[in-house]
């Protein structure tokens, strides 16, 4: 009689092979794939289970993850495809999944802080936060995770967007007492919503930009904390309020008066995508030299900011203030201005609609903002 070899039969020799499988499954449960045990069986199975199982369910549980057998996954949380980069820092003991097995290996990650970009990340292409994304942010907050806005927007604009989504208030995701990183990291608010960091542009750069705006008839907006100033009316200027939720822009026709009104944190040129790419960015990258920097979060907008500043720098200031390690942080973004923040965080997630620069530094590339990519990342990696 020909002998057969079965790791299950070896454990329960008094039963038939099929009965042994069912009997063993009734007593054992699946362990994480990164179990330190060296036994082939013990890497998949361990202690008593209260739920009996069939032979087919044992085959799926015991061998599915090793042989690539598909397993059902939740259709409501983290059910979209997210690609993990091979060089991901998230868990050195877990092999980075490929797009074909992403649902089979869910990295066991928990973060105490989630830093979220807004435009192109939390907000979809219509400029709103979806109901599903709002629910994910509420659930993260309810579970004790601190959700922090890290955005190029002013604090006023961020509050307006979150208020429309039902996310504000003392017990909400955001309130006047919330920490946050605004205006590309140039204004940072810490505990109890108190300002802890501010950086302003060189006045000479501001003057040059104002004169350029008047000469070339390119609209320029100066961000002064929670106010926006410009030199002349223009249809694009209105978009700043209607599309990007910023405060209504105040027109001050005199350059001297505008510069004397308030300290300016950043300047923002608005033009066509082509105009920014072929004219504005090349010119200002050279004109300002080391006195300032240029950054693009949106293709048809060019921002001029103090030299060496970044949203990631603002996040670093806030983490130091709160005594929080970057390893406790997950960051989600899409723009060129999110690069430093994604690099800093313990886990950096760039959505599929992100710039190539953001994707290049991210640990994870997720689905798009129009597919609730931020929501998917939160459920998959933080909750």
C-alpha positions in Angstrom: 0.0 0.0 0.0 1.4 3.4 -1.1 2.1 5.8 1.8 1.1 9.4 1.6 2.8 12.3 3.5 0.6 15.0 5.1 1.6 17.5 7.7 -1.9 17.3 9.2 -2.0 13.5 9.3 1.3 13.6 11.2 -0.4 15.7 13.9 -3.6 13.6 14.3 -2.9 10.1 13.1 -6.0 8.3 14.5 -8.4 10.0 12.0 -8.9 9.9 8.3 -7.1 12.6 6.3 -10.2 14.7 5.7 -11.5 14.3 9.3 -8.0 15.3 10.5 -8.2 18.6 8.6 -11.6 19.5 10.0 -10.6 18.5 13.5 -7.4 20.5 13.4 -9.1 23.5 12.1 -11.6 23.5 15.0 -8.7 24.0 17.4 -6.5 26.4 15.4 -6.6 29.9 14.1 -4.6 31.9 11.6 -1.5 33.8 12.8 0.1 36.8 11.1 2.4 36.0 8.2 5.4 37.5 10.0 5.3 35.0 12.9 8.7 34.2 14.2 8.0 30.5 14.6 10.1 28.3 12.3 7.6 25.5 12.0 5.8 25.4 8.6 2.5 24.6 10.3 2.9 27.0 13.2 3.6 30.0 11.0 -0.1 29.7 9.8 -1.9 28.1 12.8 -1.9 28.4 16.5 -4.4 28.4 19.4 -7.9 27.3 20.1 -10.7 28.7 17.9 -14.3 28.9 19.0 -15.7 28.5 15.5 -15.6 25.1 13.7 -14.4 25.2 10.2 -14.7 23.1 7.1 -12.0 21.4 5.1 -12.2 24.0 2.4 -11.9 26.9 4.8 -8.8 25.2 6.3 -7.2 24.9 2.9 -7.9 28.6 2.3 -6.7 29.8 5.7 -3.7 27.5 6.0 -2.4 27.6 2.4 -4.1 30.7 0.8 -1.4 33.2 1.8 1.4 31.0 0.7 0.0 29.7 -2.6 -1.7 32.9 -3.7 -5.3 31.7 -3.1 -7.7 34.6 -3.2 -9.5 35.5 0.1 -12.6 37.7 0.5 -12.0 41.1 1.9 -14.2 43.9 3.2 -16.0 45.9 0.6 -16.4 48.9 2.8 -13.1 49.7 4.4 -9.7 49.8 2.6 -11.2 47.9 -0.3 -9.3 49.7 -3.1 -5.9 49.0 -4.5 -2.9 50.7 -3.0 0.6 49.9 -4.2 3.3 49.7 -1.7 6.8 50.6 -2.8 9.4 47.9 -2.5 11.5 50.3 -0.3 8.7 51.1 2.1 9.9 51.8 5.6 6.6 50.7 7.2 7.6 47.2 8.5 10.9 45.6 7.9 9.5 42.2 8.8 6.7 42.2 6.2 7.4 41.8 2.5 6.0 44.7 0.4 2.9 43.4 -1.4 2.5 43.6 -5.1 -0.8 44.8 -6.7 -1.9 41.2 -7.0 -1.7 40.3 -3.3 -2.3 43.6 -1.6 -5.4 42.3 0.1 -3.6 39.3 1.5 -1.0 41.2 3.5 -2.3 44.2 5.4 0.5 45.9 7.2 -0.3 46.0 11.0 0.3 49.7 11.3 -1.1 52.2 13.8 -0.3 55.9 13.9 -1.2 58.5 16.6 -1.2 61.4 14.1 -2.4 61.8 10.6 -1.3 64.9 8.7 -3.5 65.6 5.7 -3.1 67.9 2.8 -6.4 69.4 1.6 -6.6 70.4 -2.1 -6.1 67.3 -4.3 -6.1 65.0 -1.2 -9.0 65.4 1.2 -10.9 67.4 -1.3 -12.0 65.8 -4.6 -11.8 67.5 -8.0 -15.1 69.3 -7.2 -13.4 71.0 -4.2 -15.4 69.2 -1.5 -14.8 66.6 1.1 -17.0 63.5 0.4 -19.3 62.0 3.0 -17.2 58.9 3.1 -14.0 60.9 3.7 -15.7 62.9 6.4 -16.8 59.7 8.1 -13.3 58.3 8.0 -11.9 61.4 9.6 -14.5 61.3 12.3 -13.8 57.6 13.1 -10.1 58.2 13.3 -10.7 61.1 15.7 -13.1 59.0 17.8 -10.4 56.3 18.1 -7.9 58.8 19.5 -6.0 59.6 16.4 -5.1 63.3 16.0 -6.0 64.4 12.5 -4.0 67.6 11.6 -4.4 69.8 8.5 -1.2 70.5 6.7 -2.1 72.7 3.8 -1.1 75.7 1.6 -4.5 77.2 2.5 -5.0 79.8 5.2 -6.4 78.7 8.5 -9.7 80.5 7.6 -10.0 78.6 4.3 -9.3 75.3 5.9 -11.9 75.9 8.6 -14.5 76.9 6.0 -14.0 73.7 4.0 -14.1 71.5 7.1 -17.2 73.3 8.4 -19.1 72.6 5.2 -18.3 68.9 5.7 -19.5 68.9 9.3 -16.1 68.4 10.7 -15.7 71.5 12.9 -16.5 72.2 16.6 -14.7 71.4 19.8 -15.5 67.7 19.5 -14.9 67.6 15.7 -11.8 67.0 13.6 -11.0 70.7 13.6 -11.7 73.7 15.9 -10.1 77.0 16.9 -8.2 75.0 19.5 -6.7 72.5 17.0 -3.0 72.4 16.0 -2.3 72.8 12.3 0.2 73.7 9.6 -1.0 76.4 7.1 0.2 78.6 4.2 2.9 76.1 3.2 4.2 75.7 6.7 4.7 79.4 7.2 2.0 79.6 10.0 1.9 76.8 12.6 -0.5 76.5 15.4 0.2 74.3 18.4 -1.6 73.3 21.6 -4.9 75.0 22.2 -4.7 76.5 18.7 -2.0 79.0 19.7 0.4 80.3 17.1 3.9 78.9 17.6 5.6 79.7 14.3 5.4 82.4 11.6 7.7 83.3 8.8 7.4 86.2 6.4 8.7 87.0 2.9 11.5 89.5 2.2 9.8 92.9 1.6 12.0 93.4 -1.5 10.7 90.3 -3.1 7.2 91.4 -2.4 7.8 94.7 -4.0 9.3 93.2 -7.1 6.4 90.8 -7.5 3.8 93.6 -7.1 5.5 95.7 -9.8 5.7 92.6 -12.1 2.0 92.0 -11.5 1.1 95.5 -12.6 3.4 95.5 -15.6 2.3 92.2 -17.0 -1.3 92.2 -15.8 -0.8 88.9 -14.0 -3.0 88.7 -10.9 -1.0 88.4 -7.7 -2.4 87.7 -4.2 -0.6 88.4 -1.0 -1.3 86.1 2.0 -1.2 87.9 5.3 -2.3 85.4 8.0 -6.1 85.2 7.4 -6.3 88.0 4.8 -5.7 88.0 1.1 -4.7 91.2 -0.7 -4.3 92.1 -4.4 -3.6 95.1 -6.6 -6.4 94.9 -9.2 -9.6 92.9 -9.9 -9.4 89.9 -12.1 -11.7 86.8 -12.8 -9.0 84.5 -11.5 -8.8 86.3 -8.2 -12.5 85.5 -7.6 -11.7 81.8 -8.0 -9.5 82.0 -4.9 -12.7 82.5 -2.9 -15.2 80.5 -4.9 -13.1 77.5 -5.7 -10.3 77.4 -3.1 -12.4 78.8 -0.2 -10.0 81.5 0.7 -11.2 84.8 2.2 -12.6 87.3 -0.3 -9.6 89.2 -1.7 -9.2 92.9 -0.7 -8.1 95.2 -3.5 -5.4 97.8 -2.6 -4.3 99.6 -5.7 -1.1 101.1 -4.2 2.0 98.9 -3.9 3.3 100.9 -0.9 -0.1 100.7 0.8 -0.4 97.0 0.2 3.1 96.3 1.6 2.4 98.5 4.7 -1.0 96.8 5.4 0.5 93.6 6.9 3.4 91.2 7.0 3.2 88.9 4.0 3.9 85.2 4.4 3.6 84.1 0.7 2.7 85.5 -2.7 0.6 83.7 -5.2 0.5 84.3 -9.0 -2.5 83.0 -10.9 -2.3 82.3 -14.6 -3.0 79.5 -17.2 -1.1 76.2 -16.8 1.0 77.2 -19.8 1.6 80.6 -18.5 2.9 79.3 -15.2 5.1 76.6 -16.8 6.6 78.7 -19.6 6.8 82.2 -18.2 6.2 82.6 -14.5 8.2 79.8 -13.1 11.3 80.2 -15.2 11.4 83.9 -14.6 10.9 83.9 -10.9 13.1 80.9 -10.2 16.0 83.1 -11.5 14.8 86.5 -10.4 14.5 85.8 -6.7 17.8 83.9 -6.4 18.4 82.9 -2.7 15.9 85.5 -1.3 12.9 83.2 -1.8 11.7 79.9 -3.2 9.0 78.9 -5.7 6.6 76.0 -5.3 3.6 74.6 -7.2 0.8 72.8 -5.5 -1.6 73.4 -8.4 -0.6 73.6 -12.1 -2.1 77.1 -12.8 -0.7 78.7 -9.6 2.8 79.7 -8.7 3.7 80.4 -5.1 6.6 82.5 -3.8 7.7 81.6 -0.3 10.6 82.4 2.1 13.8 80.4 1.2 14.1 76.9 2.7 10.6 76.9 3.9 8.2 74.0 3.3 5.1 72.3 4.6 7.3 69.6 5.9 9.3 72.1 7.8 6.1 73.4 9.5 5.2 69.8 10.4 8.6 69.3 12.0 8.1 72.5 14.1 4.7 71.2 15.3 6.0 67.7 16.1 8.8 69.2 18.2 6.3 71.4 20.0 4.0 68.4 20.7 6.9 66.0 21.6 5.8 63.6 18.9 8.1 61.3 16.9 7.8 61.2 13.1 7.4 57.4 13.4 4.0 58.1 15.0 2.9 60.0 11.9 1.1 59.1 8.7 1.0 61.8 6.1 -1.2 62.0 3.0 -0.6 64.4 0.1 -0.5 64.9 -3.6 1.5 68.0 -4.5 5.1 69.1 -5.0 4.6 71.1 -1.8 3.9 67.8 0.1 7.3 66.2 -0.7 9.1 67.1 2.5 6.1 66.1 4.6 5.9 62.7 3.0 9.6 62.2 3.5 9.4 63.2 7.2 6.4 61.0 8.1 6.7 57.4 9.3 4.4 56.5 6.5 4.0 58.8 3.5 1.0 58.2 1.2 0.8 59.9 -2.2 -2.4 59.6 -4.1 -2.5 58.4 -7.7 -3.4 61.9 -8.9 -0.2 63.2 -7.1 2.7 64.9 -8.8 5.6 62.7 -9.9 7.8 64.4 -7.3 5.4 63.4 -4.5 5.1 59.8 -5.9 8.8 59.5 -6.0 9.3 60.0 -2.3 6.1 58.3 -1.0 6.1 54.9 0.7 2.7 54.2 -0.6 0.9 55.2 -3.8 -2.8 55.1 -3.3 -5.9 55.6 -5.4 -7.0 59.1 -6.4 -8.8 61.8 -4.5 -11.9 61.3 -6.6 -11.9 57.7 -5.4 -11.6 58.7 -1.7 -7.9 57.8 -1.7 -7.3 59.5 1.7 -10.2 57.5 3.2 -8.8 54.2 1.8 -5.4 55.0 3.3 -6.8 55.9 6.7 -8.8 52.6 6.9 -6.0 50.5 5.6 -3.1 51.8 7.6 -4.4 53.7 10.6 -7.7 52.1 11.8 
